[in-house]
Amino acid sequence: MGRVYIVDEDVEEYLSKLCSQQAGPVTGLLIGQSSGQRDFVVIAAPTPKDEESAGKTVDKEWVSEHARQVSRMLLGGLTVLGVFMITDADAKDTITTLRQLVFAVENLISSEQKWSPAEDDVTDCVTLHVNPKTRKTVCRTFDIKDPKSAAKPADLKYQSGVGSCWTTVSCWLNVDLLIPLPDSRASKENSQKGLQEGLKVWTRQIENAVCLIDGKKLPEDSELTSGQKRNVRQTYTAQLLTTGEEQRSADVVQPCGGSVTVRGAVHCRAFLHTHKPKVKLAEKLLKRDAISTVATRVQMLLDEPLASEEQIKDARGNKQQTEEFCLPRRIFCPLKSSGSLYVCDYQFSDEGLSEIVDRLKEMLGVDTAEEDLDTTQEMTAEITQGSAPTEPPVENNEELKPKSNNYMGAFMAAAAALLATAASMMYYSDM
């Protein structure tokens, strides 16, 4: 027996709407949560239009880039489960394209994931073919960890209220991360590698952190909602307690050309379907959300230049040791159809909420209003006089110019002059 996909009726209605509007192949992402033999689908996000292909062909790179950006906007417990395609071509003729899409999507998303895979992680991803004329659907899965995986049949079942009454676990996490950079005038690739290696050390700390839920250390195998009413939304507040052991064990004497300090606080959140969620799963999903939101903001740092050539020359000429940057904050958006599920985006200091609304629509197909956004969980950083750490005067010998990236549509278009990272403030210093 194949996997079962429980799809929210709102997703069914949305797919039906896309069928009626279809004027060529339509592709998109299926988003939700995996659980044992069942997956829960709560969002269908169509791929934004590509003017170059004009909707006549399926662009594998375009679809996978969309998936990468969408994965950054998903909170703990919500993932890209697979892809869908709406076309009147025969299902047998689309299987190769869908297979290529689902593997490309997973490869690009996993390239940004810093957390360690678990033995109980589901490795099956779904492909859904919908014929807009007959409305016939064909659902298959592939094991994306097996390059030779063959298609396996899966069952698709539509239900109402799939996205309602999910259990929520949240926490606020203080971040104080120092990452040394290579002692080299060499390329940006070396600096990127240094940042990623430093992030791996912090990731291990979070993975090994002690998780308290409502102030208690609960047994991993216990049911999180034990003793609570069924089908009622439950919310829990957690704490992640870390030690410095991983950091100290990684400390070695090495030449450094600079450092990046990430300092501030982030809000993390994870969702669990209400079918007897375990404490172990809640901890795993919350930790992964913490790691993902930090990694996302660090990756945004790598996607954009730290400073212009003029700023770098000025820093060298005036022996300027530290650069300060205000960093983006996480904005939360409720899924109106669910009532308990949220997605997120990142707001830079020079952006308005209207830009967040536009990106949510473009990337996820989510219609929302500015007043519906939750902007209260993370505060906007402010650079104040003397807020940066002082360093003894030395010559600047490091250029950090992360690779620029052309974002889809207006996504992150205003980030060019700012650094993006995991907290409310970041310092870039020479050593």
N, C-alpha and C positions, 0 to 999 in steps of 0.2 A: 504493500500500500504506500502511495506517495504522500508527500507533505500536504497538509490542509492549510489553505489561506482564507482566513476570515476577513472579509472586506466590508468596510463600513458602507452603508447604503448611500451616503453622500458621495463616496468615491464612484459608486456605480452610476449615480446621476451625472456626475461630472464626465465620466467616460462616455456616457450616452450623448451628452451635449457636444463633446468633441467629435463624436461620430457624425452628428448632424451638420457640423461646421466643416467637416473634413474636406480638404481640397488638395490631396496628395498625402504621402506618408506622414503620419504624426507619431513622434516618439516621446517618451517621457520616463519618469522614475516612479517607482512604487516605494512608499516610505511607511515604516511601521516598526514592529518589534517581533523578534523571533522567540519562540517559547516551545521547547520540546518538539513535538510533532506538528505544532500549529504556529502559524505566523499571523499577526494581526496587521492589516493594511489600513492606514488612516488618512493617507495623502496620496494623490496622484498628481505629480508635478510635470507638466509638459515642457519639452525642451524649447527654449526661446527661439524665435525665428532667426535664421541665418540668411542675411540678404544675399550672400554669394551663391548659396545653393538654391535659394528661392523655393525651398520645400520640395524640390523634385527628387533629391537623393538623400540618403541617410549618411550624415557625417559622423563617423565614429569618434573622432577627436572632439568635435563640438559637443556631442552627447556626454562624453566622459568628463570634459571640462565643466559642463553644467553640473554633473554629479559631484565633482570635487567642491565646487562652490556651495552647493546645497548641503553637503555633509558638514560644512563649517557652521551652518545655521541650525543644525539639529542638536538638541540637548540629550543628556544621557538617557539611554533606553530607546531612542529613536534612531534608526539607521536606514540607509538605502538598501531595500530588500531585493531590488531587481529593476527590470525595465519593462515597458510596454510599447507596443507598436499598433497603430490603427492604420490598416491598409486593406484594400480589397484584393490584394494578391493572395494566392493560395497559401495556407498555413505551412505546407511543406516547403514552399519556396522561400519563406521568411526565416526558417529555422537557423540557417547559417548566419544570416545577418544578426539575429537576436543573440545567438551564441557569441559572436564577436563583440557585440555591444556589452553584454553582461560581464565578459572577461575584461574588456577595456575599462569599464567603469570601476570594477573592483580593484584592478591593478593600480589605477590612479588614486583612488581613495585610500587604499592601504599604504601607499607610499608616504602619506602624511600622518598615518597613525603611529603614535609613539608608544602606546601601551602594549604590554605583552599579551599575545593571544592566550586564551584559556582552553583547557581540554574540552570543556562543554560548550564552546562556541559553535554555533551552527554555521556550516560552510556551504550550505545550499543557497543559491540565489535563483530567483524566479524570473521567467520570461512570460509575458502575456501577449498573445496576438488576438486582436479584435477586428472582425470584418464589419465595416461600417454599414454594409448593405443588408447582410443577413443577421448582424449582431451576434454571430457565433463567436465564442471565445475558446482559445486553446491555451492551456496553462502547462508549462513545463519547468523543470528545475535543472540546474547544473551545479556540480560540486566545483566551486571556483578554486579550490586548492589542488585540483587534479586537472592538469592541462589536457588530458585525454578524456575527460568526463563526457559521457554521452547523455543525451536528454532523457529525463525521467518524467513520467506524467505526474501531475499534481491536481488536487481538487480545489475549486474556487467556490466559496460560499458567501453570499451576501447576507449581512445582518444589520439591524438598526442599533445605534448606540454603541458601536464598537469602541469609539473614542471617548466614551464618557466614564466617569467614576474610576479613573486610574489612580493608583497610589503615587503620591509625590514625596520625594526625599530631597531636602535641600540643605546647603551649608554655605557659609562665608569662609573663604580661605585666604589667610594672609600669605603673601609671596614676598620673599626677600632672597633673590637669586643673583649670585655673582658668577659670571662666565668669563674666563680669561680668553683672550684672542691671540692668535699666533704672532710670534715675533718675526714679522716678515713684511716686506713691502709688496709681497706677491698679490696674487689675484684675489678677487672677491670670493672665489670658490673656497679658499683656505679659511677665510673668516666665516663663511657660511658653515663650513664643517666644524669649526670651533664652537659656534653657537649651538649646532645640533648635538655635539658631544656633551656640552654643558647641560643641555636640556635633558639628555638621557639620564644623567645622574639625578636630577631633580625628579624625573619620572619614576625612578626606582624608589625614591623616598616616599612618593605618594602611594605607589603600589604596596609598599610595606607599612603604610600608616595604620595606626589603630583607629577604627571607626566607632564612634559612640553615637547611638541613635536615641534621641530624647534623653541624653545624659547617661545612657547605660550601654555596656558592652554585652551585646546579645549573642547567644550561640548561633553560629553560622547556619546550621541546618534548621533552625526554628522558623516558624512562619511569621512573617513580619506583621501581618494583620490578624494574628491569632487573638480570639476573644472579641474582635470587632464585628460590627454588622456588615453583612455582605451587600455588595452593590451600592455602597456608600463611599464617597470619596474620602480617603484618609491622607493626612499630611503629617510628615515627620521632619524634625530638625536634627541634623547630624553635625558631628565635629570630626575632623581628620587631624589626628595627633601624630606628628612626625618627629623623628630623631635625627641627629646630625651624623649618625654612624656611617651612612653611605657616602656622605660628602667627605668625611675625614679619611675614609679608606681610599678615596679617589685622589686625595691631595698629594701631589708630587711636585718636586722642584722642576720648573721648566721656564724657559725664556718666554716672555709675553710682550706683545706689542701694544696691548690695550685690554680693555675689559668692558663688558656690558653688565650693568646692574639693573635688575628688574625688581621693582619694589612697589607694593600696594596691596589691594584686596580685590578678589574676584568672587562673584556669586555663582555657585554651581547647583545644578538641579538634575534629578533623574526621575523617570517615570516607569512604573511597573504595572502591567496589566493585573487586574484584581483577582486572577485565578491563583490563589494561594502563593503569593510571592514569598521567596525565601530571603532571609537577612543577607546571606552570602551574595545573592544576586543584586540586592539593593546597594551593598558596599561596592561591588564591582562596577556597576553602572555609574554610581556617583563619582568614584575615583576616575573612571574613564572620562567623564564630563570635565572634571578638573584638569586632567592632563590635556584633553582636546582643546579646551578654551585657551589654555596657555600656549600650546603648540600652534594653534590657529593664529594667535596674535604675533607670535614670533615669526611664523611663516609670512605674515603680512609685512613684517619688518624686512624679511629677505626679498619680498616682491618689489619693494620700492627703495630708491636710493636714500641713504641716510642724510646726505647733504649734497649740495651742488659743488661743482669743481671750485667755484669762487670761495665757498665757505671752507672747503678743505684747505685751499691755499692760504686763506686768511688765518685759519687755525694754526698752520705751520709758521706763518710769518710772525704771528703775535704770541706764539707758544701757548696757545689756548688748549687747556688740558681736558675740559669736560663740556659736553653738549647735553642739554636737557630737552626732553621731548614730552609733550602731553600725549597721552595714549588713549585709544578708543575705549569706550565703555560698552558693556553688553546691554542691549535693549531686548526685552522679552515681548512676544506677541502671542496672545491666546488664539487657538484655533476655535472659531465660533461654533463650529459643528460639534466640537467635543465638550467644551466647558471645562476640561481639566488638563488638556495638553497644550503645550507652548512650543514655539520655535523662537529663534533669536536672530539678531543681526548686531553689527558693531558700528557704533556711531563715533566719527571723528569730530574734533572740536569745531571744525568749520562746516559741519553738515547740519541740516535741519531734519526734523522728523519726517518731512515730506519725502525726503530721499530714502529714508528707511522704508516707508510705505511703498514707494515705487519698486525697490529691490525685492521686497517680500512678494509683490505681485509678479515681477518678472521671473524670479528664481523659483518660487514655490506655487505660484498661482493663487496666493492667499489674498483675499480682499479684506482690508482692514482700514481703520481710520486712525488718525494721530492720537485721538483721545483714548483709544483702546490699548495703546502701547504702554507697557510697564517700564517706566524710566527711573524707578526709585531704588533699584537694587544695587547699582553701581554709580558712584558719583564721578563727575568730570574732574580730571586732574587740573591743578593750577600750578604754574611755575612761579615760585616766590623767590625773592632775593635771598641768596645764601642757602638755597635748598639742596644744592648739589654737593657731594662730598669733595673736599679739597685734595689736590694731589701736588707733589713737588714739581716745579717746572722742569719739563723735559721736552725734547723735540718730538713732534708728532711724526711717527714713522709708519702709520697704518691707514690705508684707504679701505673703507668698507662700503662698497657700492653694490648692494644686492641686485640681482637680475630683475630688470623691469618686466612687467607682465601686462599683456593687453586683456583687460577684463571684459567679459561679455556684457554688452549693453552699457548701462551706467554703473554696473556693479563696482564698488570701491573706487570710483573714478576720482574722488576727492582726496585720496590718501597719499598722493605723490609727495607732498612736502612734509609728511608726518611719519613718525615711527609708530609701529604697531607692536604691542607686546602684551604681556599677561596681566599687567597691573595698572595702577593709576599714574605711575611715573616711571620713566626710564632714564638712566644716565649712561653716556658713552664716554669713556675716559681712556687716555693714554696711561701706560704704566711706567 
